[in-house]
């Protein structure tokens, strides 16, 4: 008997301290569009594809963890031009790390949003991601 399968990740939920301010920040810097507004919660899409859901948090919980006292991310964004995106985010005073070239594994940098949620950004020309 055939049954349903997991086809991928639909979206990720992150906690934010100010829903509207964070939504504007993501729209401005990444070109996401806002959908599915409801009390304390909204969805961010890239065209018709869900990317992130933001949820209003009343405490300091964030989408980050630590290994050896170093902040780590739980979400990696994919880009087709890491250098120009990195340059743009720096010009916008976004807290970003330097680009790391990992050879066959691609190029990466880390960024933080307004609440200190940490994200990884990845470029890999051989990757077959559908985006």
N, CA, C and O atoms as a Tinker XYZ file with bonds, in Angstrom:
   524  protein
     1  N      0.834000   -1.177000    0.000000    73     2
     2  CA     0.000000    0.000000    0.000000    64     1     3
     3  C      0.886000    1.250000    0.000000    63     2     4     5
     4  O      1.754000    1.396000    0.861000    81     3
     5  N      0.671000    2.140000   -0.953000    73     3     6
     6  CA     1.441000    3.381000   -1.060000    64     5     7
     7  C      0.968000    4.365000    0.002000    63     6     8     9
     8  O     -0.224000    4.451000    0.297000    81     7
     9  N      1.900000    5.094000    0.563000    73     7    10
    10  CA     1.545000    6.102000    1.570000    64     9    11
    11  C      2.292000    7.396000    1.285000    63    10    12    13
    12  O      3.200000    7.428000    0.456000    81    11
    13  N      1.909000    8.451000    1.969000    73    11    14
    14  CA     2.535000    9.755000    1.794000    64    13    15
    15  C      3.988000    9.749000    2.228000    63    14    16    17
    16  O      4.401000    8.939000    3.057000    81    15
    17  N      4.760000   10.671000    1.653000    73    15    18
    18  CA     6.174000   10.799000    1.996000    64    17    19
    19  C      6.471000   12.257000    2.313000    63    18    20    21
    20  O      5.734000   13.155000    1.905000    81    19
    21  N      7.535000   12.479000    3.027000    73    19    22
    22  CA     8.034000   13.837000    3.237000    64    21    23
    23  C      8.730000   14.255000    1.949000    63    22    24    25
    24  O      9.615000   13.553000    1.459000    81    23
    25  N      8.334000   15.392000    1.407000    73    23    26
    26  CA     8.897000   15.873000    0.148000    64    25    27
    27  C      9.920000   16.986000    0.341000    63    26    28    29
    28  O     10.628000   17.350000   -0.597000    81    27
    29  N      9.998000   17.517000    1.534000    73    27    30
    30  CA    10.921000   18.609000    1.823000    64    29    31
    31  C     10.413000   19.399000    3.010000    63    30    32    33
    32  O      9.460000   18.993000    3.675000    81    31
    33  N     11.042000   20.512000    3.269000    73    31    34
    34  CA    10.625000   21.398000    4.350000    64    33    35
    35  C      9.763000   22.498000    3.760000    63    34    36    37
    36  O     10.179000   23.174000    2.820000    81    35
    37  N      8.579000   22.683000    4.296000    73    35    38
    38  CA     7.662000   23.694000    3.785000    64    37    39
    39  C      8.085000   25.087000    4.230000    63    38    40    41
    40  O      8.094000   26.016000    3.423000    81    39
    41  N      8.433000   25.243000    5.490000    73    39    42
    42  CA     8.884000   26.520000    6.029000    64    41    43
    43  C      9.481000   26.279000    7.396000    63    42    44    45
    44  O      9.344000   25.192000    7.958000    81    43
    45  N     10.139000   27.283000    7.931000    73    43    46
    46  CA    10.714000   27.231000    9.265000    64    45    47
    47  C     10.102000   28.349000   10.091000    63    46    48    49
    48  O      9.821000   29.424000    9.562000    81    47
    49  N      9.893000   28.117000   11.358000    73    47    50
    50  CA     9.313000   29.116000   12.250000    64    49    51
    51  C     10.421000   29.679000   13.141000    63    50    52    53
    52  O     11.188000   28.930000   13.747000    81    51
    53  N     10.493000   31.027000   13.209000    73    51    54
    54  CA    11.467000   31.652000   14.098000    64    53    55
    55  C     10.757000   32.658000   14.997000    63    54    56    57
    56  O      9.792000   33.299000   14.580000    81    55
    57  N     11.239000   32.797000   16.240000    73    55    58
    58  CA    10.652000   33.753000   17.170000    64    57    59
    59  C     11.256000   35.143000   16.980000    63    58    60    61
    60  O     12.459000   35.278000   16.756000    81    59
    61  N     10.420000   36.168000   17.071000    73    59    62
    62  CA    10.875000   37.551000   16.958000    64    61    63
    63  C     10.215000   38.385000   18.054000    63    62    64    65
    64  O      9.155000   38.024000   18.565000    81    63
    65  N     10.847000   39.499000   18.409000    73    63    66
    66  CA    10.317000   40.346000   19.476000    64    65    67
    67  C      9.302000   41.360000   18.964000    63    66    68    69
    68  O      8.434000   41.799000   19.718000    81    67
    69  N      9.401000   41.737000   17.687000    73    67    70
    70  CA     8.472000   42.699000   17.103000    64    69    71
    71  C      8.119000   42.209000   15.703000    63    70    72    73
    72  O      8.910000   42.355000   14.771000    81    71
    73  N      6.948000   41.637000   15.563000    73    71    74
    74  CA     6.549000   40.961000   14.329000    64    73    75
    75  C      6.618000   41.875000   13.109000    63    74    76    77
    76  O      7.209000   41.502000   12.096000    81    75
    77  N      6.032000   43.053000   13.189000    73    75    78
    78  CA     5.993000   43.964000   12.033000    64    77    79
    79  C      7.382000   44.457000   11.658000    63    78    80    81
    80  O      7.734000   44.491000   10.479000    81    79
    81  N      8.164000   44.833000   12.646000    73    79    82
    82  CA     9.521000   45.328000   12.381000    64    81    83
    83  C     10.372000   44.235000   11.734000    63    82    84    85
    84  O     11.106000   44.506000   10.784000    81    83
    85  N     10.280000   43.014000   12.236000    73    83    86
    86  CA    11.054000   41.907000   11.666000    64    85    87
    87  C     10.591000   41.577000   10.258000    63    86    88    89
    88  O     11.414000   41.334000    9.375000    81    87
    89  N      9.279000   41.564000   10.037000    73    87    90
    90  CA     8.759000   41.284000    8.695000    64    89    91
    91  C      9.278000   42.309000    7.695000    63    90    92    93
    92  O      9.710000   41.943000    6.602000    81    91
    93  N      9.241000   43.589000    8.056000    73    91    94
    94  CA     9.757000   44.640000    7.172000    64    93    95
    95  C     11.240000   44.431000    6.879000    63    94    96    97
    96  O     11.688000   44.646000    5.753000    81    95
    97  N     12.006000   44.011000    7.897000    73    95    98
    98  CA    13.437000   43.773000    7.741000    64    97    99
    99  C     13.688000   42.659000    6.720000    63    98   100   101
   100  O     14.536000   42.816000    5.841000    81    99
   101  N     12.972000   41.545000    6.819000    73    99   102
   102  CA    13.145000   40.431000    5.891000    64   101   103
   103  C     12.676000   40.796000    4.483000    63   102   104   105
   104  O     13.305000   40.404000    3.499000    81   103
   105  N     11.592000   41.533000    4.383000    73   103   106
   106  CA    11.114000   41.975000    3.066000    64   105   107
   107  C     12.152000   42.885000    2.419000    63   106   108   109
   108  O     12.472000   42.726000    1.240000    81   107
   109  N     12.677000   43.835000    3.185000    73   107   110
   110  CA    13.650000   44.789000    2.647000    64   109   111
   111  C     14.935000   44.108000    2.182000    63   110   112   113
   112  O     15.419000   44.380000    1.084000    81   111
   113  N     15.483000   43.231000    3.009000    73   111   114
   114  CA    16.802000   42.673000    2.714000    64   113   115
   115  C     16.790000   41.444000    1.821000    63   114   116   117
   116  O     17.790000   41.155000    1.162000    81   115
   117  N     15.675000   40.709000    1.784000    73   115   118
   118  CA    15.662000   39.467000    1.020000    64   117   119
   119  C     14.550000   39.395000   -0.019000    63   118   120   121
   120  O     14.448000   38.409000   -0.748000    81   119
   121  N     13.724000   40.421000   -0.093000    73   119   122
   122  CA    12.681000   40.454000   -1.110000    64   121   123
   123  C     11.547000   39.476000   -0.875000    63   122   124   125
   124  O     10.815000   39.144000   -1.808000    81   123
   125  N     11.386000   39.005000    0.368000    73   123   126
   126  CA    10.278000   38.109000    0.674000    64   125   127
   127  C      8.959000   38.876000    0.609000    63   126   128   129
   128  O      8.950000   40.098000    0.758000    81   127
   129  N      7.865000   38.185000    0.391000    73   127   130
   130  CA     6.549000   38.803000    0.464000    64   129   131
   131  C      5.771000   38.194000    1.622000    63   130   132   133
   132  O      5.937000   37.021000    1.956000    81   131
   133  N      4.921000   39.017000    2.224000    73   131   134
   134  CA     4.188000   38.631000    3.426000    64   133   135
   135  C      2.856000   38.001000    3.038000    63   134   136   137
   136  O      2.140000   38.509000    2.175000    81   135
   137  N      2.539000   36.889000    3.687000    73   135   138
   138  CA     1.255000   36.200000    3.499000    64   137   139
   139  C      0.747000   35.717000    4.849000    63   138   140   141
   140  O      1.471000   35.719000    5.844000    81   139
   141  N     -0.489000   35.310000    4.857000    73   139   142
   142  CA    -1.094000   34.600000    5.998000    64   141   143
   143  C     -0.929000   35.325000    7.330000    63   142   144   145
   144  O     -0.572000   34.713000    8.337000    81   143
   145  N     -1.189000   36.623000    7.333000    73   143   146
   146  CA    -1.134000   37.364000    8.597000    64   145   147
   147  C     -2.235000   36.884000    9.536000    63   146   148   149
   148  O     -3.386000   36.718000    9.132000    81   147
   149  N     -1.873000   36.670000   10.759000    73   147   150
   150  CA    -2.844000   36.399000   11.803000    64   149   151
   151  C     -2.264000   36.914000   13.108000    63   150   152   153
   152  O     -1.129000   37.390000   13.129000    81   151
   153  N     -2.993000   36.833000   14.163000    73   151   154
   154  CA    -2.543000   37.410000   15.433000    64   153   155
   155  C     -1.208000   36.812000   15.875000    63   154   156   157
   156  O     -1.118000   35.617000   16.159000    81   155
   157  N     -0.167000   37.660000   15.931000    73   155   158
   158  CA     1.142000   37.240000   16.422000    64   157   159
   159  C      1.924000   36.337000   15.502000    63   158   160   161
   160  O      2.878000   35.692000   15.938000    81   159
   161  N      1.540000   36.271000   14.216000    73   159   162
   162  CA     2.143000   35.273000   13.335000    64   161   163
   163  C      1.979000   35.727000   11.890000    63   162   164   165
   164  O      0.933000   36.265000   11.529000    81   163
   165  N      2.991000   35.518000   11.063000    73   163   166
   166  CA     2.849000   35.746000    9.625000    64   165   167
   167  C      3.836000   34.882000    8.866000    63   166   168   169
   168  O      4.808000   34.376000    9.427000    81   167
   169  N      3.566000   34.723000    7.577000    73   167   170
   170  CA     4.413000   33.899000    6.717000    64   169   171
   171  C      5.163000   34.781000    5.737000    63   170   172   173
   172  O      4.622000   35.765000    5.231000    81   171
   173  N      6.410000   34.424000    5.473000    73   171   174
   174  CA     7.229000   35.086000    4.467000    64   173   175
   175  C      7.479000   34.103000    3.331000    63   174   176   177
   176  O      7.916000   32.974000    3.554000    81   175
   177  N      7.197000   34.544000    2.124000    73   175   178
   178  CA     7.333000   33.714000    0.926000    64   177   179
   179  C      8.337000   34.328000   -0.033000    63   178   180   181
   180  O      8.580000   35.535000    0.007000    81   179
   181  N      8.913000   33.517000   -0.882000    73   179   182
   182  CA     9.643000   33.943000   -2.072000    64   181   183
   183  C      8.723000   33.546000   -3.218000    63   182   184   185
   184  O      8.581000   32.361000   -3.519000    81   183
   185  N      8.101000   34.524000   -3.857000    73   183   186
   186  CA     7.071000   34.269000   -4.866000    64   185   187
   187  C      5.977000   33.393000   -4.236000    63   186   188   189
   188  O      5.326000   33.824000   -3.284000    81   187
   189  N      5.765000   32.178000   -4.746000    73   187   190
   190  CA     4.740000   31.290000   -4.189000    64   189   191
   191  C      5.303000   30.209000   -3.273000    63   190   192   193
   192  O      4.601000   29.261000   -2.922000    81   191
   193  N      6.562000   30.350000   -2.888000    73   191   194
   194  CA     7.222000   29.329000   -2.076000    64   193   195
   195  C      7.384000   29.804000   -0.638000    63   194   196   197
   196  O      8.008000   30.843000   -0.421000    81   195
   197  N      6.856000   29.096000    0.350000    73   195   198
   198  CA     7.036000   29.500000    1.746000    64   197   199
   199  C      8.497000   29.375000    2.172000    63   198   200   201
   200  O      9.183000   28.416000    1.817000    81   199
   201  N      8.956000   30.355000    2.932000    73   199   202
   202  CA    10.342000   30.362000    3.401000    64   201   203
   203  C     10.400000   30.341000    4.925000    63   202   204   205
   204  O     10.927000   29.400000    5.516000    81   203
   205  N      9.856000   31.384000    5.562000    73   203   206
   206  CA     9.894000   31.522000    7.011000    64   205   207
   207  C      8.526000   31.904000    7.540000    63   206   208   209
   208  O      7.765000   32.600000    6.868000    81   207
   209  N      8.216000   31.454000    8.729000    73   207   210
   210  CA     7.100000   31.999000    9.486000    64   209   211
   211  C      7.694000   32.709000   10.685000    63   210   212   213
   212  O      8.559000   32.165000   11.373000    81   211
   213  N      7.234000   33.912000   10.934000    73   211   214
   214  CA     7.665000   34.677000   12.092000    64   213   215
   215  C      6.577000   34.595000   13.147000    63   214   216   217
   216  O      5.394000   34.745000   12.840000    81   215
   217  N      6.970000   34.359000   14.377000    73   215   218
   218  CA     6.009000   34.298000   15.472000    64   217   219
   219  C      6.452000   35.266000   16.568000    63   218   220   221
   220  O      7.615000   35.288000   16.972000    81   219
   221  N      5.500000   36.058000   17.030000    73   219   222
   222  CA     5.771000   37.016000   18.108000    64   221   223
   223  C      6.098000   36.243000   19.376000    63   222   224   225
   224  O      5.299000   35.427000   19.836000    81   223
   225  N      7.279000   36.502000   19.944000    73   223   226
   226  CA     7.712000   35.799000   21.148000    64   225   227
   227  C      7.736000   36.764000   22.320000    63   226   228   229
   228  O      8.201000   37.896000   22.185000    81   227
   229  N      7.247000   36.333000   23.453000    73   227   230
   230  CA     7.242000   37.196000   24.628000    64   229   231
   231  C      8.428000   36.920000   25.555000    63   230   232   233
   232  O      8.456000   37.383000   26.695000    81   231
   233  N      9.407000   36.162000   25.053000    73   231   234
   234  CA    10.623000   35.949000   25.844000    64   233   235
   235  C     11.848000   36.013000   24.929000    63   234   236   237
   236  O     11.721000   36.353000   23.753000    81   235
   237  N     13.008000   35.696000   25.448000    73   235   238
   238  CA    14.266000   35.843000   24.702000    64   237   239
   239  C     14.655000   34.604000   23.897000    63   238   240   241
   240  O     15.785000   34.519000   23.417000    81   239
   241  N     13.753000   33.652000   23.741000    73   239   242
   242  CA    14.046000   32.458000   22.957000    64   241   243
   243  C     14.364000   32.844000   21.519000    63   242   244   245
   244  O     13.658000   33.656000   20.922000    81   243
   245  N     15.425000   32.266000   20.961000    73   243   246
   246  CA    15.826000   32.577000   19.596000    64   245   247
   247  C     16.178000   31.294000   18.849000    63   246   248   249
   248  O     16.444000   30.255000   19.454000    81   247
   249  N     16.173000   31.392000   17.521000    73   247   250
   250  CA    16.522000   30.254000   16.664000    64   249   251
   251  C     18.045000   30.189000   16.530000    63   250   252   253
   252  O     18.606000   30.524000   15.487000    81   251
   253  N     18.689000   29.759000   17.592000    73   251   254
   254  CA    20.151000   29.681000   17.632000    64   253   255
   255  C     20.542000   28.711000   18.748000    63   254   256   257
   256  O     19.804000   28.536000   19.718000    81   255
   257  N     21.683000   28.098000   18.602000    73   255   258
   258  CA    22.226000   27.273000   19.676000    64   257   259
   259  C     23.733000   27.458000   19.682000    63   258   260   261
   260  O     24.281000   28.091000   18.779000    81   259
   261  N     24.403000   26.923000   20.673000    73   259   262
   262  CA    25.849000   27.108000   20.780000    64   261   263
   263  C     26.574000   25.773000   20.832000    63   262   264   265
   264  O     26.113000   24.804000   21.436000    81   263
   265  N     27.724000   25.762000   20.177000    73   263   266
   266  CA    28.678000   24.655000   20.271000    64   265   267
   267  C     30.023000   25.287000   20.576000    63   266   268   269
   268  O     30.478000   26.163000   19.841000    81   267
   269  N     30.661000   24.853000   21.651000    73   267   270
   270  CA    31.941000   25.416000   22.077000    64   269   271
   271  C     31.889000   26.939000   22.165000    63   270   272   273
   272  O     32.800000   27.628000   21.705000    81   271
   273  N     30.813000   27.459000   22.762000    73   271   274
   274  CA    30.605000   28.901000   22.968000    64   273   275
   275  C     30.511000   29.699000   21.677000    63   274   276   277
   276  O     30.725000   30.912000   21.686000    81   275
   277  N     30.197000   29.045000   20.576000    73   275   278
   278  CA    30.038000   29.734000   19.292000    64   277   279
   279  C     28.595000   29.555000   18.821000    63   278   280   281
   280  O     28.075000   28.440000   18.789000    81   279
   281  N     27.950000   30.680000   18.454000    73   279   282
   282  CA    26.572000   30.620000   17.987000    64   281   283
   283  C     26.487000   29.848000   16.678000    63   282   284   285
   284  O     27.334000   29.994000   15.797000    81   283
   285  N     25.454000   29.029000   16.568000    73   283   286
   286  CA    25.211000   28.232000   15.365000    64   285   287
   287  C     23.780000   28.470000   14.894000    63   286   288   289
   288  O     22.905000   28.828000   15.682000    81   287
   289  N     23.562000   28.270000   13.628000    73   287   290
   290  CA    22.272000   28.515000   13.012000    64   289   291
   291  C     21.476000   27.226000   12.883000    63   290   292   293
   292  O     22.028000   26.128000   12.953000    81   291
   293  N     20.177000   27.377000   12.696000    73   291   294
   294  CA    19.330000   26.224000   12.421000    64   293   295
   295  C     18.752000   26.283000   11.005000    63   294   296   297
   296  O     18.129000   25.325000   10.548000    81   295
   297  N     18.959000   27.415000   10.307000    73   295   298
   298  CA    18.418000   27.597000    8.960000    64   297   299
   299  C     19.530000   28.106000    8.043000    63   298   300   301
   300  O     20.268000   29.025000    8.397000    81   299
   301  N     19.638000   27.500000    6.871000    73   299   302
   302  CA    20.570000   27.958000    5.838000    64   301   303
   303  C     19.782000   28.424000    4.634000    63   302   304   305
   304  O     18.965000   27.682000    4.089000    81   303
   305  N     20.031000   29.667000    4.216000    73   303   306
   306  CA    19.456000   30.200000    2.990000    64   305   307
   307  C     20.376000   29.866000    1.824000    63   306   308   309
   308  O     21.589000   29.746000    2.000000    81   307
   309  N     19.805000   29.716000    0.640000    73   307   310
   310  CA    20.569000   29.446000   -0.577000    64   309   311
   311  C     20.578000   30.698000   -1.442000    63   310   312   313
   312  O     19.543000   31.349000   -1.587000    81   311
   313  N     21.725000   31.051000   -2.020000    73   311   314
   314  CA    21.823000   32.206000   -2.911000    64   313   315
   315  C     22.557000   31.819000   -4.186000    63   314   316   317
   316  O     23.343000   30.872000   -4.201000    81   315
   317  N     22.293000   32.562000   -5.254000    73   315   318
   318  CA    23.007000   32.322000   -6.502000    64   317   319
   319  C     24.147000   33.316000   -6.704000    63   318   320   321
   320  O     24.876000   33.207000   -7.690000    81   319
   321  N     24.325000   34.282000   -5.801000    73   319   322
   322  CA    25.409000   35.266000   -5.907000    64   321   323
   323  C     25.785000   35.741000   -4.510000    63   322   324   325
   324  O     25.335000   36.796000   -4.063000    81   323
   325  N     26.601000   34.970000   -3.833000    73   323   326
   326  CA    26.931000   35.237000   -2.436000    64   325   327
   327  C     27.723000   36.527000   -2.274000    63   326   328   329
   328  O     27.551000   37.229000   -1.277000    81   327
   329  N     28.581000   36.855000   -3.227000    73   327   330
   330  CA    29.419000   38.049000   -3.098000    64   329   331
   331  C     28.583000   39.320000   -3.144000    63   330   332   333
   332  O     28.751000   40.203000   -2.303000    81   331
   333  N     27.683000   39.421000   -4.119000    73   331   334
   334  CA    26.885000   40.646000   -4.211000    64   333   335
   335  C     25.877000   40.734000   -3.061000    63   334   336   337
   336  O     25.612000   41.832000   -2.572000    81   335
   337  N     25.308000   39.604000   -2.616000    73   335   338
   338  CA    24.400000   39.624000   -1.478000    64   337   339
   339  C     25.140000   40.069000   -0.223000    63   338   340   341
   340  O     24.636000   40.898000    0.534000    81   339
   341  N     26.314000   39.532000   -0.002000    73   339   342
   342  CA    27.132000   39.886000    1.159000    64   341   343
   343  C     27.449000   41.376000    1.142000    63   342   344   345
   344  O     27.309000   42.055000    2.160000    81   343
   345  N     27.871000   41.880000    0.000000    73   343   346
   346  CA    28.198000   43.306000   -0.149000    64   345   347
   347  C     26.974000   44.174000    0.152000    63   346   348   349
   348  O     27.075000   45.182000    0.851000    81   347
   349  N     25.818000   43.769000   -0.383000    73   347   350
   350  CA    24.584000   44.509000   -0.148000    64   349   351
   351  C     24.230000   44.539000    1.339000    63   350   352   353
   352  O     23.903000   45.599000    1.873000    81   351
   353  N     24.291000   43.391000    2.009000    73   351   354
   354  CA    23.928000   43.336000    3.423000    64   353   355
   355  C     24.860000   44.182000    4.277000    63   354   356   357
   356  O     24.418000   44.819000    5.233000    81   355
   357  N     26.139000   44.194000    3.943000    73   355   358
   358  CA    27.085000   45.067000    4.656000    64   357   359
   359  C     26.686000   46.524000    4.466000    63   358   360   361
   360  O     26.717000   47.301000    5.420000    81   359
   361  N     26.312000   46.904000    3.245000    73   359   362
   362  CA    25.921000   48.298000    2.976000    64   361   363
   363  C     24.655000   48.678000    3.738000    63   362   364   365
   364  O     24.400000   49.860000    3.969000    81   363
   365  N     23.863000   47.685000    4.128000    73   363   366
   366  CA    22.631000   47.909000    4.880000    64   365   367
   367  C     22.848000   47.770000    6.397000    63   366   368   369
   368  O     21.891000   47.777000    7.170000    81   367
   369  N     24.109000   47.645000    6.807000    73   367   370
   370  CA    24.476000   47.503000    8.225000    64   369   371
   371  C     23.898000   46.253000    8.885000    63   370   372   373
   372  O     23.618000   46.254000   10.084000    81   371
   373  N     23.720000   45.187000    8.102000    73   371   374
   374  CA    23.303000   43.905000    8.661000    64   373   375
   375  C     24.536000   43.245000    9.280000    63   374   376   377
   376  O     25.631000   43.310000    8.721000    81   375
   377  N     24.351000   42.620000   10.420000    73   375   378
   378  CA    25.447000   41.943000   11.107000    64   377   379
   379  C     25.771000   40.637000   10.370000    63   378   380   381
   380  O     25.078000   39.633000   10.536000    81   379
   381  N     26.827000   40.663000    9.561000    73   379   382
   382  CA    27.236000   39.495000    8.775000    64   381   383
   383  C     28.680000   39.122000    9.087000    63   382   384   385
   384  O     29.496000   39.972000    9.441000    81   383
   385  N     28.977000   37.835000    8.950000    73   383   386
   386  CA    30.346000   37.370000    9.058000    64   385   387
   387  C     31.004000   37.426000    7.681000    63   386   388   389
   388  O     30.362000   37.784000    6.693000    81   387
   389  N     32.268000   37.076000    7.623000    73   387   390
   390  CA    32.973000   37.072000    6.343000    64   389   391
   391  C     32.604000   35.825000    5.542000    63   390   392   393
   392  O     32.142000   34.830000    6.100000    81   391
   393  N     32.814000   35.894000    4.234000    73   391   394
   394  CA    32.547000   34.756000    3.354000    64   393   395
   395  C     33.643000   33.718000    3.535000    63   394   396   397
   396  O     34.832000   34.039000    3.531000    81   395
   397  N     33.228000   32.486000    3.692000    73   395   398
   398  CA    34.154000   31.361000    3.816000    64   397   399
   399  C     34.010000   30.491000    2.571000    63   398   400   401
   400  O     32.912000   30.035000    2.253000    81   399
   401  N     35.117000   30.263000    1.868000    73   399   402
   402  CA    35.103000   29.398000    0.688000    64   401   403
   403  C     35.536000   28.001000    1.112000    63   402   404   405
   404  O     36.692000   27.778000    1.470000    81   403
   405  N     34.584000   27.056000    1.066000    73   403   406
   406  CA    34.853000   25.686000    1.516000    64   405   407
   407  C     35.091000   24.745000    0.337000    63   406   408   409
   408  O     34.884000   23.536000    0.447000    81   407
   409  N     35.525000   25.305000   -0.786000    73   407   410
   410  CA    35.853000   24.499000   -1.957000    64   409   411
   411  C     34.663000   23.728000   -2.480000    63   410   412   413
   412  O     33.656000   24.325000   -2.860000    81   411
   413  N     34.762000   22.400000   -2.506000    73   411   414
   414  CA    33.697000   21.550000   -3.061000    64   413   415
   415  C     32.383000   21.677000   -2.305000    63   414   416   417
   416  O     31.337000   21.282000   -2.821000    81   415
   417  N     32.417000   22.223000   -1.086000    73   415   418
   418  CA    31.193000   22.362000   -0.291000    64   417   419
   419  C     30.514000   23.713000   -0.496000    63   418   420   421
   420  O     29.427000   23.947000    0.031000    81   419
   421  N     31.138000   24.590000   -1.246000    73   419   422
   422  CA    30.537000   25.878000   -1.549000    64   421   423
   423  C     31.071000   27.007000   -0.694000    63   422   424   425
   424  O     32.056000   26.855000    0.028000    81   423
   425  N     30.390000   28.160000   -0.793000    73   423   426
   426  CA    30.756000   29.360000   -0.044000    64   425   427
   427  C     29.643000   29.670000    0.943000    63   426   428   429
   428  O     28.466000   29.426000    0.675000    81   427
   429  N     30.038000   30.216000    2.093000    73   427   430
   430  CA    29.101000   30.466000    3.181000    64   429   431
   431  C     29.395000   31.797000    3.853000    63   430   432   433
   432  O     30.527000   32.280000    3.821000    81   431
   433  N     28.385000   32.380000    4.454000    73   431   434
   434  CA    28.570000   33.386000    5.491000    64   433   435
   435  C     27.385000   33.320000    6.449000    63   434   436   437
   436  O     26.326000   32.788000    6.116000    81   435
   437  N     27.581000   33.863000    7.628000    73   435   438
   438  CA    26.564000   33.857000    8.669000    64   437   439
   439  C     26.054000   35.278000    8.861000    63   438   440   441
   440  O     26.808000   36.243000    8.735000    81   439
   441  N     24.754000   35.396000    9.172000    73   439   442
   442  CA    24.189000   36.705000    9.476000    64   441   443
   443  C     23.239000   36.595000   10.648000    63   442   444   445
   444  O     22.774000   35.507000   10.989000    81   443
   445  N     22.955000   37.734000   11.264000    73   443   446
   446  CA    21.973000   37.795000   12.344000    64   445   447
   447  C     20.871000   38.758000   11.958000    63   446   448   449
   448  O     21.121000   39.786000   11.328000    81   447
   449  N     19.639000   38.417000   12.341000    73   447   450
   450  CA    18.525000   39.342000   12.123000    64   449   451
   451  C     18.443000   40.312000   13.303000    63   450   452   453
   452  O     19.337000   40.338000   14.148000    81   451
   453  N     17.393000   41.095000   13.361000    73   451   454
   454  CA    17.242000   42.118000   14.395000    64   453   455
   455  C     17.180000   41.549000   15.803000    63   454   456   457
   456  O     17.508000   42.241000   16.767000    81   455
   457  N     16.760000   40.288000   15.930000    73   455   458
   458  CA    16.608000   39.664000   17.241000    64   457   459
   459  C     17.758000   38.751000   17.624000    63   458   460   461
   460  O     17.725000   38.136000   18.689000    81   459
   461  N     18.767000   38.651000   16.781000    73   459   462
   462  CA    19.876000   37.753000   17.074000    64   461   463
   463  C     19.649000   36.327000   16.620000    63   462   464   465
   464  O     20.432000   35.440000   16.961000    81   463
   465  N     18.574000   36.084000   15.842000    73   463   466
   466  CA    18.438000   34.780000   15.195000    64   465   467
   467  C     19.571000   34.669000   14.187000    63   466   468   469
   468  O     19.826000   35.611000   13.437000    81   467
   469  N     20.243000   33.545000   14.160000    73   467   470
   470  CA    21.407000   33.359000   13.300000    64   469   471
   471  C     21.026000   32.508000   12.098000    63   470   472   473
   472  O     20.338000   31.496000   12.231000    81   471
   473  N     21.483000   32.932000   10.921000    73   471   474
   474  CA    21.235000   32.213000    9.668000    64   473   475
   475  C     22.549000   32.026000    8.933000    63   474   476   477
   476  O     23.460000   32.847000    9.044000    81   475
   477  N     22.637000   30.957000    8.194000    73   475   478
   478  CA    23.754000   30.683000    7.310000    64   477   479
   479  C     23.279000   30.985000    5.892000    63   478   480   481
   480  O     22.120000   30.735000    5.559000    81   479
   481  N     24.158000   31.515000    5.065000    73   479   482
   482  CA    23.859000   31.746000    3.649000    64   481   483
   483  C     24.860000   30.936000    2.844000    63   482   484   485
   484  O     26.058000   30.959000    3.127000    81   483
   485  N     24.364000   30.217000    1.835000    73   483   486
   486  CA    25.173000   29.245000    1.104000    64   485   487
   487  C     25.036000   29.446000   -0.392000    63   486   488   489
   488  O     23.937000   29.668000   -0.900000    81   487
   489  N     26.152000   29.367000   -1.091000    73   487   490
   490  CA    26.159000   29.339000   -2.558000    64   489   491
   491  C     26.937000   28.105000   -2.998000    63   490   492   493
   492  O     28.053000   27.859000   -2.540000    81   491
   493  N     26.330000   27.341000   -3.887000    73   491   494
   494  CA    27.001000   26.153000   -4.426000    64   493   495
   495  C     26.513000   25.930000   -5.849000    63   494   496   497
   496  O     25.349000   25.591000   -6.060000    81   495
   497  N     27.371000   26.114000   -6.799000    73   495   498
   498  CA    26.973000   26.064000   -8.213000    64   497   499
   499  C     26.576000   24.677000   -8.701000    63   498   500   501
   500  O     25.888000   24.559000   -9.716000    81   499
   501  N     26.991000   23.631000   -8.007000    73   499   502
   502  CA    26.656000   22.270000   -8.437000    64   501   503
   503  C     25.401000   21.738000   -7.757000    63   502   504   505
   504  O     25.000000   20.600000   -8.003000    81   503
   505  N     24.783000   22.539000   -6.914000    73   503   506
   506  CA    23.629000   22.088000   -6.157000    64   505   507
   507  C     22.377000   22.087000   -7.025000    63   506   508   509
   508  O     22.184000   22.991000   -7.838000    81   507
   509  N     21.534000   21.090000   -6.861000    73   507   510
   510  CA    20.317000   20.975000   -7.658000    64   509   511
   511  C     19.085000   21.386000   -6.871000    63   510   512   513
   512  O     18.019000   20.792000   -7.034000    81   511
   513  N     19.219000   22.398000   -6.019000    73   511   514
   514  CA    18.063000   22.892000   -5.279000    64   513   515
   515  C     17.066000   23.504000   -6.260000    63   514   516   517
   516  O     17.455000   24.164000   -7.223000    81   515
   517  N     15.812000   23.285000   -6.012000    73   515   518
   518  CA    14.761000   23.926000   -6.800000    64   517   519
   519  C     14.305000   25.136000   -6.022000    63   518   520   521
   520  O     13.795000   25.020000   -4.908000    81   519
   521  N     14.495000   26.314000   -6.624000    73   519   522
   522  CA    14.119000   27.539000   -5.914000    64   521   523
   523  C     13.509000   28.535000   -6.859000    63   522   524
   524  O     13.129000   29.630000   -6.442000    81   523
